[in-house]
Amino acid sequence: MSSRVNGVNRTAEAVLGLLLLAAGGLGLAMSFGAFDGDDEVVLPDPVRRFPDDQPWFWWAVAAACLLLAVLGLWWLLGQLRTDRVGRLDLTTDDRDGTTTVHAGALADAVEAEAESLRGVAGASAHLLDRRGRRLALSVDLTDYADIAEIRQTLEDRVVGHARQALDDPHLPAEIELRPGRARGAGRGLL
């Protein structure tokens, strides 16, 4: 999930939480008689009769419900969107055909090469395309790992091989080292 989707989720949940908190507080205050309510009717008679007197009221309710449904669908589709790349077009000249690489294949190769290093328990790699194409690599280290050596090898060899495969010597790479995340028999699952 992208950080934009995470930000929208946090904002929507905060607004919804505040609305529900306000509604709950209002209901609690009304239950204690805070609003000059000697009678037990929550809604006054004119408010209760309003939907019957206005023919457009139920159409407005239906439109509001439809709007909520569309917003809910838009939010759901936003949850499924990621900034991961599916395929990479490496074609430099259209005369000779096209060259396409599946991003998953390159990510699998980067993960396998990273996991072959001594002190690495597991790795996860993804090609992302938000604000430019970049490689994101997360590496779980064992307790005995030499962090400086692994970092240098990842930067020089593993990322270097990915840049060479993509013919992009300036491919940005984000490497996250997570010490002590090994699980099981020396292999970590993300």
ZIFEN-V426034 format. One record per backbone hydrogen bond with DSSP energy under -0.5 kcal/mol. NH is the residue of the N-H (numbers start at 1). CO is the residue of the C=O. E is the energy in kcal/mol with one decimal. If there is no record, write none. Layout:
nh=(NH;NH)
co=(CO;CO)
e=(E;E)
This chain:
nh=(2;6;7;8;9;10;11;12;13;14;15;16;17;18;19;20;21;22;23;24;25;26;27;28;29;30;31;32;33;34;38;48;49;50;51;52;53;54;55;57;60;61;62;63;64;65;66;67;68;69;70;71;72;73;74;75;76;77;78;79;80;81;85;88;90;90;91;96;97;101;103;104;105;106;107;108;109;110;111;112;113;114;115;116;117;120;121;121;122;124;126;128;128;129;130;134;135;136;137;137;138;139;140;141;141;142;145;147;150;151;152;153;154;155;156;157;158;159;161;162;163;164;165;166;167;167;168;171;172;174;175;176;176;177;178;178;179;181;181;182;186;187;188)
co=(81;2;3;4;5;6;7;8;9;10;11;12;13;14;15;16;17;18;19;20;21;22;23;24;25;26;27;28;30;29;36;44;45;46;47;49;49;50;53;54;56;57;58;59;60;61;62;63;64;65;66;67;68;69;70;71;72;73;74;75;76;77;127;101;88;99;99;93;94;88;86;86;102;102;103;104;105;106;107;108;109;110;111;112;114;117;119;140;140;138;136;126;134;83;132;128;172;126;135;174;124;176;122;139;178;119;142;145;146;147;148;149;150;151;152;153;153;154;157;158;159;160;161;162;163;164;163;168;133;135;173;137;174;175;139;176;177;141;178;141;184;183;121)
e=(-0.6;-2.0;-2.3;-2.2;-2.5;-2.4;-2.2;-2.8;-2.7;-2.1;-2.5;-2.6;-2.4;-2.3;-2.4;-2.5;-2.3;-2.5;-2.5;-2.5;-2.5;-2.5;-2.4;-2.3;-2.5;-2.4;-1.9;-1.1;-1.4;-2.1;-0.9;-2.0;-1.9;-1.0;-0.5;-0.6;-1.7;-1.6;-0.6;-1.0;-2.1;-2.2;-2.3;-2.3;-2.4;-2.4;-2.3;-2.4;-2.3;-2.2;-2.5;-2.5;-2.4;-2.2;-2.6;-2.3;-2.3;-2.6;-1.8;-1.3;-0.9;-0.8;-2.7;-3.1;-0.7;-3.1;-0.6;-0.9;-0.9;-2.6;-1.9;-0.6;-0.7;-1.6;-2.6;-2.5;-2.0;-2.3;-2.7;-2.6;-2.3;-2.4;-2.8;-1.0;-1.3;-1.7;-0.6;-2.9;-1.4;-2.5;-2.2;-0.6;-2.9;-3.1;-1.0;-2.5;-2.7;-3.0;-0.5;-3.2;-3.1;-3.2;-3.2;-0.5;-2.4;-2.6;-1.1;-1.0;-2.5;-2.7;-2.2;-2.4;-2.7;-2.5;-2.7;-2.3;-1.5;-2.9;-2.5;-1.8;-2.5;-2.2;-2.5;-1.9;-0.7;-0.6;-2.5;-1.7;-0.6;-3.2;-0.6;-3.1;-0.5;-0.6;-3.0;-0.5;-0.6;-1.2;-0.9;-0.9;-1.6;-0.7;-2.5)
